[in-house]
């Protein structure tokens, strides 16, 4: 049986995406880390589902019922963060988001749908990824020095209306939107 992997996100609207996309491209050019560019700019809501090929429609409907009627809300970016994890073997450049009641509520509603769950989904630190997975120590250091010369990047905060939950799946070397659920 073949499985399709989905990640559950909220895709950023054009305004914030237009501002962040050049930053993401600059960081990729500095670091050589290009994996983040394979995704539309987004906030990850759940990291994954593994769905058998014949059960895709049931999955779409089941997840939709878990979030039906959820309201749209303001998301707030709190500033750029630089994180090292897995004992310094992995790195992340991202904008941290405020985990307020609305975002926490959406995350919990998504967790209530446990079918097809991939791995542990309970620890949640919302962010907008700019560079990750293929970001090595030298690229991370180069980007950190570049960021340090641009203090406004560290403190930049912005808000937007979160009005969607989307499912992305891999198509070749890109992650593409497969389903969009509007928030009320």
C-alpha positions as CSV (number, residue, x, y, z in Angstrom):
1,X,0.0,0.0,0.0
2,X,1.4,3.4,-0.9
3,X,1.2,6.3,1.5
4,X,1.0,10.0,0.7
5,X,2.4,12.5,3.2
6,X,0.6,15.7,3.9
7,X,1.6,18.6,6.1
8,X,-1.0,20.9,7.6
9,X,-0.2,24.6,7.3
10,X,-1.7,28.1,6.9
11,X,-0.4,29.8,3.8
12,X,0.6,33.4,4.2
13,X,-1.3,36.0,2.2
14,X,0.4,38.0,-0.5
15,X,1.3,41.0,1.7
16,X,3.6,39.3,4.2
17,X,4.7,36.7,1.6
18,X,5.9,39.5,-0.7
19,X,8.1,40.9,2.1
20,X,9.4,37.6,3.3
21,X,10.1,35.9,0.0
22,X,13.1,38.1,-0.8
23,X,14.5,37.6,2.7
24,X,14.1,33.8,2.3
25,X,15.9,33.9,-1.1
26,X,18.8,36.0,0.4
27,X,19.3,33.5,3.2
28,X,19.3,30.6,0.8
29,X,21.9,32.4,-1.4
30,X,24.1,33.1,1.6
31,X,23.8,29.6,3.1
32,X,23.2,27.3,0.2
33,X,20.2,25.9,2.1
34,X,17.4,25.7,-0.5
35,X,15.0,23.2,0.9
36,X,12.7,25.9,2.5
37,X,12.2,27.4,-1.0
38,X,10.3,24.2,-2.1
39,X,7.4,25.3,0.1
40,X,5.0,28.2,-0.2
41,X,5.5,30.6,2.8
42,X,3.5,29.2,5.6
43,X,2.9,28.6,9.3
44,X,3.1,24.8,10.1
45,X,0.0,23.8,12.1
46,X,0.7,20.0,12.2
47,X,3.8,18.4,10.8
48,X,2.2,15.4,9.1
49,X,-0.3,12.8,8.1
50,X,0.4,9.6,6.2
51,X,-2.6,8.7,4.2
52,X,-3.1,5.4,2.2
53,X,-3.6,6.2,-1.5
54,X,-7.3,5.0,-1.6
55,X,-8.3,7.0,1.5
56,X,-7.4,10.5,0.4
57,X,-11.1,11.8,0.1
58,X,-12.1,10.4,3.5
59,X,-9.0,12.1,5.0
60,X,-9.9,15.4,3.4
61,X,-13.5,15.2,4.7
62,X,-12.4,14.0,8.2
63,X,-9.9,16.8,8.7
64,X,-12.4,19.3,7.3
65,X,-15.0,18.3,9.9
66,X,-12.4,18.8,12.7
67,X,-12.0,22.5,11.8
68,X,-15.4,23.4,10.3
69,X,-16.7,26.6,11.7
70,X,-13.4,27.7,13.2
71,X,-13.0,31.5,13.0
72,X,-10.3,33.4,11.2
73,X,-8.0,35.4,13.5
74,X,-5.0,37.6,13.6
75,X,-1.6,35.9,13.6
76,X,1.4,37.8,15.0
77,X,5.0,37.4,14.1
78,X,7.3,38.4,17.0
79,X,10.7,38.6,15.4
80,X,13.4,36.5,13.8
81,X,14.9,33.6,15.7
82,X,18.0,31.5,15.1
83,X,17.9,28.1,16.6
84,X,20.3,25.2,16.9
85,X,18.9,21.8,17.9
86,X,19.8,18.1,17.9
87,X,23.0,18.9,19.7
88,X,24.1,21.5,17.1
89,X,23.5,19.3,14.1
90,X,20.4,21.1,12.8
91,X,19.6,24.7,12.4
92,X,16.6,26.9,11.8
93,X,16.1,30.5,10.8
94,X,12.4,31.6,11.2
95,X,10.0,34.2,12.4
96,X,8.5,33.2,15.8
97,X,4.8,33.6,16.2
98,X,2.7,34.4,19.2
99,X,0.9,31.3,20.4
100,X,-2.2,33.1,21.5
101,X,-5.6,31.5,22.4
102,X,-6.8,31.5,18.8
103,X,-3.8,29.8,17.3
104,X,-3.7,27.4,20.2
105,X,-7.4,26.6,19.7
106,X,-6.8,25.9,16.0
107,X,-3.9,23.6,16.8
108,X,-6.0,21.7,19.3
109,X,-8.8,21.3,16.9
110,X,-6.4,19.9,14.4
111,X,-5.0,17.5,17.0
112,X,-8.6,16.3,17.7
113,X,-8.4,14.6,14.3
114,X,-5.9,11.8,15.0
115,X,-6.5,9.6,12.0
116,X,-3.4,9.2,9.8
117,X,-1.3,11.1,12.4
118,X,2.5,11.0,11.6
119,X,4.6,11.1,14.8
120,X,4.3,13.2,17.9
121,X,2.3,16.4,17.1
122,X,1.8,17.8,20.6
123,X,4.8,20.0,21.1
124,X,4.0,23.1,19.1
125,X,6.2,26.2,18.6
126,X,4.6,28.2,15.7
127,X,6.9,29.9,13.2
128,X,7.5,30.8,9.6
129,X,10.5,28.9,8.3
130,X,13.0,30.8,6.3
131,X,15.8,28.2,6.2
132,X,16.1,24.8,7.9
133,X,16.9,21.1,7.3
134,X,19.7,21.6,4.7
135,X,21.1,24.6,6.6
136,X,24.6,23.6,7.8
137,X,26.7,25.1,10.5
138,X,28.8,27.3,8.1
139,X,25.7,28.6,6.3
140,X,24.0,29.2,9.7
141,X,27.0,31.2,10.9
142,X,27.1,33.2,7.6
143,X,23.4,34.0,7.8
144,X,23.7,34.9,11.5
145,X,26.5,37.5,10.8
146,X,24.4,38.9,7.9
147,X,21.4,39.2,10.2
148,X,23.4,40.8,13.0
149,X,24.3,43.6,10.5
150,X,20.5,44.2,10.0
151,X,19.1,44.7,13.5
152,X,15.6,45.6,12.2
153,X,15.2,41.9,11.0
154,X,15.5,40.7,14.6
155,X,12.8,42.9,15.9
156,X,10.4,43.0,12.9
157,X,6.9,42.1,13.9
158,X,3.9,42.0,11.7
159,X,0.3,40.7,11.7
160,X,-2.1,39.2,9.2
161,X,-5.5,37.6,9.1
162,X,-5.1,33.8,9.2
163,X,-8.1,32.7,7.1
164,X,-7.0,29.3,5.8
165,X,-5.8,25.8,6.7
166,X,-4.1,24.0,3.8
167,X,-2.7,20.6,3.1
168,X,0.5,20.4,1.2
169,X,2.0,17.3,-0.4
170,X,5.2,16.8,-2.3
171,X,5.1,16.9,-6.1
172,X,8.6,16.3,-7.5
173,X,10.9,18.6,-5.6
174,X,8.1,21.1,-4.5
175,X,5.4,21.0,-1.9
176,X,2.1,22.0,-3.4
177,X,-1.3,22.9,-2.0
178,X,-3.7,19.9,-2.3
179,X,-6.6,21.2,-0.2
180,X,-7.6,24.5,1.3
181,X,-10.1,24.9,4.1
182,X,-11.3,28.5,4.6
183,X,-11.7,29.7,8.2
184,X,-15.0,31.5,8.8
